Amino acid sequence: MSRRPLLHLLLAIGCAAFTLAASAQPLPGTAAPAFTLTDVTGKRVQLADFRGRYVVLEWNNPSCPFVQKHYDSGNMQALQKRFTSANVAWLTINSTAMSHREFRAPADLAAWMKERGGAPTALMLDPDGTVGRAYDARATPHMFVIDPKGTLIYSGAIDDKRSSDPADVNTAKNYVVAALDDAMAGRPVGIAHTQAYGCSIKYSD
């Protein structure tokens, strides 16, 4: 094994690489759980604010190698810009508990996103884990797509390359893109659910 794949394997193990058992989370075809959070600027954000638009939920933790994969490669930022320009609301949520060493205060999280050129519609903290648990979000990144009627149409992994290597982005099948492309073209979503992969979310007890 070459040094680069070995390094990414060790990072994944150290970050508690996680595969979601697909049983407890709200299933595609059901109503997306309502929520209200405060974004990093102090603004109150409700899922209901975006009724009539497609919505992407992205669970985020800057300390996670799998999140770093998609930001270091520029993939996540490109997706945010592509779909927000098409009137999709992209909501990035961090459910890390305040007591955990990986917690970032709003200003710190905002600075991290700005430095990487991220462009979500809103960047929000969920330190008590209420929203994460409502969606049974288990991994970073864990992705959900909601249609304009408020129905979940996709939940699971961002893509089919279950690694932390940024180079894998180029050859991956992106499930979020596929779901949005299908839905926005009036087609049934071909793949509505996959197993999420990444780092475990550091929920409060």
C-alpha positions in Angstrom: 0.0 0.0 0.0 1.4 3.4 -0.9 1.8 6.1 1.7 -1.1 8.3 0.5 -3.9 5.6 0.7 -2.4 4.4 4.1 -2.5 8.0 5.4 -6.1 8.4 4.5 -7.0 5.1 6.0 -5.3 6.0 9.3 -7.1 9.4 9.3 -10.4 7.7 8.7 -9.8 5.3 11.6 -8.7 8.1 13.9 -11.8 10.0 13.1 -14.1 7.1 13.9 -15.1 6.4 10.3 -18.7 5.6 10.3 -21.2 3.7 8.2 -24.9 4.4 8.9 -27.3 1.6 9.6 -30.2 2.5 7.4 -33.1 2.0 9.8 -33.9 4.9 12.1 -33.6 8.0 10.0 -36.7 9.6 8.3 -37.1 7.8 5.0 -37.4 9.4 1.5 -41.0 10.0 0.7 -41.8 11.2 4.2 -42.1 14.8 5.5 -38.8 16.4 6.4 -38.7 17.2 10.1 -39.3 20.9 10.8 -36.6 22.8 12.6 -35.4 26.3 13.7 -31.7 27.1 14.2 -29.6 30.2 14.6 -26.9 30.7 11.9 -23.4 31.9 12.6 -24.5 35.6 12.2 -27.2 35.2 14.8 -30.1 35.0 12.3 -33.0 32.7 13.0 -33.4 30.2 10.2 -36.4 27.8 9.8 -36.7 25.0 7.3 -40.2 26.4 6.6 -38.6 29.6 5.3 -37.6 27.6 2.2 -40.9 26.0 1.4 -41.4 26.0 -2.4 -37.7 25.5 -3.0 -35.4 22.5 -3.1 -33.3 22.2 0.1 -30.0 20.4 0.7 -28.9 19.7 4.3 -25.2 19.1 4.8 -23.9 17.9 8.1 -20.4 19.4 8.7 -17.5 19.2 11.0 -14.2 20.9 9.9 -12.1 18.5 11.9 -13.3 15.5 10.0 -11.1 14.2 7.2 -14.1 13.2 5.1 -15.4 16.8 5.3 -11.9 18.1 4.5 -11.9 15.8 1.4 -14.8 17.7 -0.1 -13.6 21.2 0.9 -9.9 20.7 0.2 -10.8 19.5 -3.3 -13.3 22.4 -3.8 -16.1 19.9 -4.4 -18.5 21.0 -1.7 -18.1 24.7 -2.5 -18.7 24.1 -6.2 -21.9 22.2 -5.3 -23.1 25.0 -3.0 -22.5 27.6 -5.7 -24.0 25.5 -8.5 -27.2 24.8 -6.8 -27.8 28.0 -4.9 -27.5 29.7 -8.3 -30.4 27.5 -9.3 -32.5 28.7 -6.3 -31.7 25.6 -4.1 -31.3 26.4 -0.4 -28.1 24.8 0.9 -28.2 24.6 4.7 -24.9 23.5 6.4 -25.4 22.2 9.9 -22.8 21.5 12.6 -24.1 19.3 15.5 -20.9 19.1 17.5 -21.5 19.4 21.2 -20.1 22.5 22.9 -18.3 20.2 25.4 -16.4 18.4 22.6 -12.9 19.5 21.7 -13.9 19.8 18.0 -16.6 22.3 18.7 -16.2 25.6 17.0 -17.8 28.9 18.1 -20.0 30.7 15.4 -17.3 33.2 14.5 -14.6 30.5 14.1 -16.9 28.3 12.0 -17.8 31.3 9.9 -14.1 32.1 9.4 -13.4 28.5 8.4 -16.1 28.6 5.8 -15.1 31.9 4.4 -11.4 30.9 4.1 -12.5 27.9 2.0 -14.8 29.9 -0.3 -17.9 28.1 0.9 -21.3 29.4 -0.2 -24.1 27.8 1.7 -27.3 29.6 2.1 -26.9 29.4 5.8 -24.3 27.9 8.2 -25.8 26.9 11.5 -24.9 25.3 14.8 -27.0 22.6 16.5 -24.9 22.1 19.7 -27.6 20.3 21.6 -28.1 17.9 18.6 -31.9 18.4 18.4 -31.9 18.8 14.6 -29.3 16.1 14.0 -31.2 13.6 16.0 -34.5 14.5 14.3 -32.9 13.5 11.0 -30.9 10.7 12.6 -27.8 12.3 11.1 -24.8 10.1 12.0 -21.9 11.2 9.9 -20.1 14.2 8.5 -20.9 14.7 5.7 -24.4 13.3 5.9 -26.6 14.7 3.2 -30.4 15.1 2.8 -32.4 16.6 -0.1 -35.9 18.0 0.4 -38.3 18.9 -2.4 -40.4 22.1 -2.6 -43.3 20.4 -0.9 -41.2 19.6 2.2 -40.7 15.9 1.4 -37.4 14.1 1.8 -36.3 12.8 -1.6 -32.7 11.7 -0.8 -30.8 10.8 2.3 -27.3 9.3 2.8 -23.8 9.6 1.5 -22.6 12.5 -0.7 -21.1 10.0 -3.2 -20.0 6.4 -3.8 -16.3 6.9 -3.0 -16.1 6.0 0.7 -12.7 7.4 1.4 -11.1 10.6 2.7 -8.9 11.0 -0.3 -9.7 14.3 -2.3 -8.5 12.6 -5.5 -11.5 10.3 -5.3 -13.9 13.2 -5.9 -13.1 13.2 -9.6 -14.3 9.7 -10.2 -17.2 9.5 -7.8 -20.9 9.3 -8.5 -22.4 12.2 -6.6 -25.7 11.1 -5.2 -26.8 14.6 -4.2 -26.3 15.9 -7.7 -28.1 12.9 -9.2 -31.1 13.4 -6.9 -31.4 17.1 -7.7 -30.9 16.5 -11.4 -33.6 13.9 -11.4 -36.1 15.8 -9.4 -35.5 19.2 -11.1 -36.0 17.5 -14.5 -39.3 16.0 -13.3 -38.0 12.4 -13.1 -38.3 10.1 -10.1 -35.1 10.1 -8.0 -33.2 7.1 -9.2 -31.3 6.5 -5.9 -33.2 7.9 -2.9 -31.2 6.4 -0.1 -27.7 5.2 0.6 -25.6 4.5 3.7 -23.8 7.6 4.9 -20.1 7.5 5.5 -17.7 9.8 7.3 -16.9 10.7 10.9 -19.3 10.1 13.7 -21.2 13.3 14.8 -20.0 14.4 18.2 -23.4 14.7 19.9 -23.9 15.9 23.4 -24.9 13.2 25.9 
